[in-house]
Amino acid sequence: QRRSAVLSGILNGIDVDLWNPATDPWIEHRYDAANLHRKTGNKAALQGRCGLAAAPAASLIGIVSRFTQQKGLDLVLEAAERLLRLPAQLVVLGTGEGQLERAFLDLARVHPRQVSVTIGFDEPLAHRIEAGADLFVMPSRFEPCGMNQMYSQRYGTIPVVRATGGLADSVVDCTPATLADGTASGFLFETASAPALLAAIRRAL
């Protein structure tokens, strides 16, 4: 506390060689900022792999997460029916609390062409989600740092995250001012609620 004026936190970093869409061996179409149009091929490949409708105009939302209350995935479930009407699709990968796992699997059973849920750890699929999704959602109630928002930025997949902890530290909210000065890098929302999450996704779209 005495030296707080000269101290600052250091965020986690990501492995930029492993998480690189220009060289990633697990994605169907490699790309970088100079040829971002190739990303659409990864979206189509992800939709096909996950049994989703081949719908280029639908917004594909990715989630790779532990299934816990901390991660705010219950907010996604609460907003899901409204999300799917945007129209949007959900690709979800993770494992954790049984109640959340079952709820996501139930959602996928009701909407098999719009929702894909994989329970478990699958690193190749995690890379394909980062490459193929349009948006990546992280509605955490708290988050010391978080890594997937950084992977998403690396892959040109827009992060939509709650303004907490390391998420707020690593994502600059998209506003007219931050668009103009080139610092915008995602979308933030303040309140841990389904309406706030949905509003941020609508703003991103």
C-alpha positions in Angstrom: 0.0 0.0 0.0 2.8 2.4 0.8 4.4 1.8 -2.7 1.1 1.6 -4.6 2.0 4.6 -6.7 4.9 2.8 -8.4 3.3 -0.7 -8.6 1.3 -2.1 -11.4 -0.2 -5.6 -12.2 1.1 -7.7 -15.1 -1.5 -9.6 -17.1 -1.0 -13.2 -18.1 0.3 -13.6 -21.7 -0.6 -16.1 -24.4 1.6 -18.3 -26.5 1.5 -16.4 -29.8 3.1 -19.3 -31.7 0.6 -21.9 -30.5 -2.3 -19.5 -30.9 -1.6 -18.1 -34.4 -4.3 -18.4 -37.1 -1.6 -18.0 -39.8 0.1 -21.3 -38.7 -2.5 -23.1 -36.6 -2.4 -26.8 -37.7 -5.9 -27.5 -36.2 -7.9 -25.1 -38.3 -9.1 -25.7 -41.9 -8.2 -22.3 -43.4 -5.2 -20.4 -42.2 -5.4 -16.6 -42.2 -4.1 -13.4 -40.7 -5.1 -9.7 -40.6 -4.2 -9.3 -44.3 -6.6 -12.0 -45.5 -9.3 -12.1 -42.9 -11.8 -13.2 -45.6 -10.5 -16.8 -45.1 -12.0 -16.8 -41.7 -15.4 -17.5 -43.2 -14.2 -20.9 -44.4 -13.5 -21.8 -40.7 -17.0 -20.7 -39.8 -18.5 -23.0 -42.4 -16.2 -25.9 -41.3 -17.1 -25.4 -37.7 -20.8 -25.3 -38.5 -20.4 -28.6 -40.4 -18.4 -30.3 -37.8 -20.8 -29.4 -35.1 -24.0 -30.3 -37.0 -25.2 -26.7 -37.2 -27.2 -25.3 -40.1 -25.0 -23.9 -42.9 -26.1 -20.3 -42.3 -23.4 -17.8 -43.2 -25.6 -14.9 -42.1 -26.3 -16.3 -38.6 -23.9 -15.0 -35.9 -21.8 -17.9 -34.6 -21.1 -17.4 -30.9 -18.3 -19.4 -29.3 -17.8 -20.4 -25.6 -14.9 -22.4 -24.3 -15.0 -22.4 -20.5 -15.3 -24.2 -17.2 -18.9 -24.7 -16.4 -19.2 -22.8 -13.1 -21.2 -20.0 -11.6 -18.1 -17.9 -11.6 -17.9 -18.0 -15.4 -21.5 -16.7 -15.7 -22.7 -19.4 -18.0 -26.1 -19.4 -16.3 -26.5 -15.9 -17.9 -26.0 -17.4 -21.3 -28.6 -20.0 -20.6 -31.1 -17.4 -19.4 -30.5 -15.3 -22.5 -30.3 -18.3 -24.9 -33.8 -18.3 -26.4 -33.5 -14.6 -27.2 -30.0 -15.0 -28.5 -31.1 -17.8 -30.9 -33.8 -15.5 -32.4 -31.2 -12.8 -33.4 -30.6 -15.2 -35.3 -27.5 -16.7 -33.8 -25.8 -20.1 -33.2 -23.9 -21.3 -30.2 -20.9 -23.6 -30.1 -20.0 -24.5 -26.5 -17.0 -26.5 -25.2 -16.2 -27.2 -21.6 -16.8 -29.2 -18.5 -17.7 -28.6 -14.9 -20.8 -28.4 -12.7 -23.3 -31.1 -13.6 -26.3 -28.9 -13.5 -24.8 -26.5 -16.1 -23.6 -29.3 -18.3 -27.1 -30.8 -18.3 -28.8 -27.5 -19.0 -26.5 -26.8 -22.0 -27.0 -30.3 -23.4 -30.8 -29.9 -23.0 -30.6 -26.6 -25.0 -28.7 -28.4 -27.7 -31.3 -31.2 -27.8 -34.1 -28.6 -28.3 -32.1 -26.6 -30.9 -29.9 -29.1 -32.6 -29.2 -27.0 -35.7 -28.5 -23.9 -33.7 -26.6 -25.1 -30.6 -23.7 -27.5 -30.3 -22.4 -28.5 -26.9 -19.3 -30.7 -26.3 -18.6 -31.7 -22.7 -14.9 -32.3 -22.0 -11.5 -31.0 -23.0 -10.7 -30.8 -26.7 -7.8 -28.5 -27.7 -8.2 -28.9 -31.4 -11.9 -28.0 -31.1 -11.0 -25.0 -28.9 -8.8 -23.7 -31.7 -11.5 -24.3 -34.3 -14.0 -22.4 -32.2 -11.7 -19.4 -31.9 -11.1 -19.5 -35.7 -14.7 -20.1 -36.7 -16.8 -18.0 -34.3 -17.9 -14.5 -35.1 -18.1 -13.5 -31.4 -16.6 -15.1 -28.2 -18.6 -14.7 -25.0 -17.1 -14.5 -21.5 -19.7 -13.3 -19.0 -17.6 -14.0 -15.9 -18.7 -12.8 -12.5 -15.1 -12.4 -11.6 -11.9 -13.2 -13.6 -8.4 -12.6 -12.4 -7.1 -12.6 -15.9 -8.7 -14.8 -18.5 -6.9 -16.1 -21.7 -9.7 -16.8 -24.2 -10.4 -13.1 -24.8 -6.7 -12.7 -25.9 -6.9 -15.8 -28.1 -10.1 -14.3 -29.7 -8.3 -11.0 -30.3 -5.5 -13.0 -32.0 -8.0 -14.8 -34.2 -10.1 -11.8 -35.2 -13.0 -13.2 -33.2 -14.7 -10.3 -31.3 -14.8 -10.8 -27.5 -17.9 -9.9 -25.6 -16.9 -9.9 -22.0 -18.0 -8.6 -18.6 -16.1 -5.6 -17.3 -14.3 -7.4 -14.5 -10.7 -8.1 -13.5 -8.4 -9.1 -16.3 -11.2 -9.0 -18.9 -11.6 -5.3 -18.3 -7.8 -4.9 -18.3 -7.4 -6.5 -21.7 -10.4 -5.6 -23.7 -11.1 -2.0 -24.8 -14.8 -1.4 -25.3 -15.9 -0.5 -28.8 -17.2 3.1 -28.8 -17.2 5.8 -31.5 -14.1 7.2 -29.8 -12.1 4.0 -29.5 -13.0 3.0 -33.0 -11.7 6.4 -34.2 -8.4 6.1 -32.3 -7.9 2.4 -33.2 -7.9 1.1 -29.6 -11.3 -0.8 -29.7 -10.7 -4.5 -29.2 -14.1 -5.9 -28.0 -17.3 -5.2 -26.2 -17.7 -4.9 -22.4 -20.8 -5.0 -20.2 -21.0 -4.0 -16.6 -23.9 -5.9 -14.9 -23.8 -9.6 -14.4 -27.2 -10.2 -15.9 -28.7 -11.8 -19.0 -30.2 -8.5 -20.3 -26.8 -6.8 -20.0 -25.1 -9.7 -21.8 -27.8 -9.7 -24.5 -27.5 -5.9 -25.0 -23.7 -6.2 -25.4 -24.1 -9.0 -28.0 -26.7 -6.9 -29.9 -24.3 -4.0 -29.8 -21.5 -6.2 -31.2 -23.7 -7.4 -34.0 
